[in-house]
């Protein structure tokens, strides 16, 4: 018969205390623990810290993702509902001299507005035609007036439902247009349409109103549009 190799047995040396305070090293089987010896509180601290760090990193990642999603959502809400709504109701202005040479600037300004509104080509042309007729009506009114060359013009336009409302205010140079527009708007008596050549303008516009105060004219034109 062959020789049987002895099975390896692992023992751990622990110290067994005596009554007189001495201790004697004795062998203990694997896995056993001397209840009289203090347990090392840092025995598994490295492993626990690694687990906590891993779970903490995952939690921070999800927290960052959640905060980012909320920020994006708030930005979309503010931009779409507040910014877009404010743009739709706010006036856009352009200032120029009341001179026939500025018509290309006015036309480009109105076409840009119609593009933002996504109006059809027919609606865009109707808007530009109404604006040109209103502009030329003010120019023709100044013909033969000595100080007409000194008048300035502001054109303001804003969206009003499915229409665009334009305001043409012509006033002497140096006039505070904001104050004058507010004052003239409050006047209840528009000028008769016979004072301006507005019959062609009414062909393009759904409504036309002309108010005048001394050397200041305010012409309000409303044009309906579609996409």
Order of alpha helices (4+ residues) and beta strands (2+ residues): beta-beta-alpha-alpha-beta-alpha-alpha-beta-beta-alpha-alpha-beta-beta
